Amino acid sequence: MRKILVGVKRVVDYNVRVRVKPDGSGVVTDGVKMSVNPFDEIALEEALRIKERGEAGEVIAVSVGPDDAQQQLRTALAMGADRAILVKTNEVLEPLAAARVLLAIVQKENPDLVIVGKQAIDDDAAQTAPMLAALWDRPQATFCSKIEIKGGSATVVREVDAGLETIEVDLPAVFSADLRLNEPRYVKLPDIMKAKKKPLDVLELAATGVSAAPGLKPVLTEPPKPRSKGIIVKDVAELVDALKKKGLV
């Protein structure tokens, strides 16, 4: 296998408490810490492990977003990616548009495998990987918790509602990484310094031929409603009575 392409999305750091804008037009991002989407970190770690086993020659990190997303790509390079590509746009792309952008990069780079996180923690859509596989007309394996490469195919363990599912997929293919696939490595300072010298190409969204025009229009963003205070009941009868008063039984 020659190349592995990894999607890397810039999102609000998972440790940050997300706040909704006063006008309800979205969430506050100004001055907020941003980081690599955690599931994309897992996807990158898996790609690096495949390369370190001698089963791939190059790992390429790709991101679609503003110029500031170079910071997250540098993190990917520090983890061990060989080079990075930023498709620059200040527009927020929906999953289908993001999949089309990744397809344009795939057609240029001709990777043997594309790995992305199963979902991004900002929209939780989990749609980009399946859409890319459909557009690319290649097999897919989503929610992967184990990946084994065997020549021109891969054996993948998927996490599904009923438990675990093992499938065999011909390569090239699109995989999406689940939480239990691996634990991403810690980035050390020497690696961060080395990453500054690794190639990071920047191209405009227009160069991919993909439109950023949204198909959906957000009407209102609201924070979750506060939960009501819980109560302690003495026995089952009191529990049933409380549920009846709330109209739940």
N, C-alpha and C positions, 0 to 999 in steps of 0.2 A: 504494500500500500504506500503510495507516494505522499498524498496530502490529506490532512484532516482540517476541515474548516469548523471553527467554533464561534457561535454567536455570543456576543458580550453586550448586555444592555446596561445603560446607566440609569440607576434608580435611587430613590431616597433611601439612605442607609436604614437597615432594619431596626437599628437601635433608636432611631429618631421617632419621636411622637408626632405623627402626622396631624397637621392642623388645616382645617378648611378655611378658605378665604371668606372674608365677611360678606361678600356679594354672592357666595355660593357658586362661583364660576370655576372652581377647581380647588386644588390643595396648594398650600404655600411651599414654594421651592427656593425663594430668594434667601440666601444665607444659610441654607440647610445643607448638612453633610450628605454628599452623594457617594455611592459606591457601586461596585459590580453586583448585579443581581445574584443573590446567593446560589440559585440553581444553575446559573451560567458558570459560576466558579466551579461547581461540581462537574459540569460538562467539560470545562477546560482541564481540570485535574485528570479526568479520565482520558482525555486526548493525550495529555503529557505522559501518562502511565503507559498508554499503548505505544507511544514513540519510544519511551525508555526500554520497553521490552523488545525493541528492534522491529516492531510491526508497522511502523510508519516513518517516513523520512522527514516530514515537515508539519508543523502545527501553525495555522494562521488564525489569528483572532480578528473578528469583524464586528464593528459596531455601527449603528445608524443613529445619529443624534447631533447635538450641537458641537461646536469646536471644543467645549469643555470635556467632552467624552474622551478626548485624548488621554486624560488622566486615568480613566478606567482601563484604556487600552495599554497604557504604560504599566499598570498593575498586572495585566495579563502577560505582558512581555517579561516582567520581573518574575512571574511564576514559572516562565519557561517557554512561552510561545516564541516562535522564530521571527515572525513579523506580524504586522497588524495593518488593517485597512479601516479607515473611518469614512463612511458615507455621510457627508456633512449636510445637515438640515436643521433648522430651528422649529420645524413643524413637528407636532406629535403624530406619529404614524400609527394607523390602525394595524392589527395583525396581518391583514391581507397585503397591505402596502409594504410592510416590513418583509413579508415572505417574497414579494416580487423583487425587492431590492436584493435580498439574499440570493435569489435565483440569478439575478444579473451577475453577481460576484461568482456564483457557482459556475455559470457558463464561461466565465473568463478564466477561472482558476482550475476547473475540472478536478475537484477533490474526489477522493474515493469514499469519503465519509463526512457527513455534516452532523455535528452534535450541538444541541442547544439545551438550555434549561427547560424543564417541563412547563414552566410558567414564569412570568415576571411578577414580583411581589407588588407592583404598582397597580396592575389591572387584573391579574390572575386569570387572564383569558385562556392560556394553554392552547392557542390556536396556530401559532406561527409554524411550529414543526409539521403538523399535519398538512397545512396549506402549502408549505414549501415542497413536501413530498408529492403532493398532487400536481403542483405546477411543474415540477421537475420530472414527473412520471417515473418515480423511483419508489422502492419499498420504504416503509417506515416502521419504527419500533418506539412507542412512546412509554413514558414512565419506567425507564430502565433502572433496575437495581443491580444488574450484573451483565457485563459484556465480555465475550470471548471471541477474538478474531481467529478465524481458521481459513487462511488463504483468501479465496474470493467470496467468503460468506462470514457471517457472525452468528453466534448463538447468544440470544438475549433473554434474560429473565425480566419479566414485566410485573409491576405491581398493579393488580386489578382488584375490583370490588370483592371477588370471590376468594382472593388469595394471591398466588403467584402463577404466572403463565410463562412457559419456556417456548420460544419460537426460534426458527432459523431464518435468517434474512440474507438475501443476496446483496452484495455490494456493487456499485455505490448505493448508499441508503441514507436516510435521515433518522437520527436517534434523538430522543429527549431524555434528559437525566433526571432521575428522581432523587429524593433526599438520601436514601440509603445506598446509593451507588458507591460513594467514597467520602472521605473527609479531605477537603482541600488543604494543600500544604501552606505553611506559614512563609510569608515573603520576608527575606532577610535584606538588610541594608546593602550588602555587596551586590545582590541581585537587582535591587532598585537602581543602583549606579550603572550596572551593565545594560539595563533596559533602555537607558537614555541613548545608547549607541545603536540600538536595533532599529531596523527600518519601520517607519509608520507612514503609510501613504494616505493622503487625504484627497477625496474627490467629491464634487458637488452631487447632490441628489439628481440633478438634471442629466448628469452624465450617464445615469443608469436607465434613463427613459421612463422612470416611474413617477407617477403623479402623487403628490401628498394630499390631494383633495379628499377630505373625509367623507365616508358614506353615512356616518352617524353624527348627530349633533347633540352633545350633552346639554340637557335642559337645566339641571340643578344638581349640585353636589352638597350632600348633607352629612354631618357627623352621625355616628350611630347614637340612638337614643339611650340615655342612661338606664341601667337596669334597676328595677325596683329592689328594695331591700328584702333579703330573705327572712324567713321566720323559722323557728324551731317548733316542731310538733311533738306531742308526747307519745302518740300511738298512731296506728293505721287509720283508725276511725277519724281522728282529728285531721289527718292528712287528706282523706277523701272529702271531708267537709270543707276544707280550705280550697281544694280543687274545684268543688262544686260551686263555691261562691265566686270563683274566678271564671266559671263557665267552661272549664277545661274537661270536665267529665259529665 
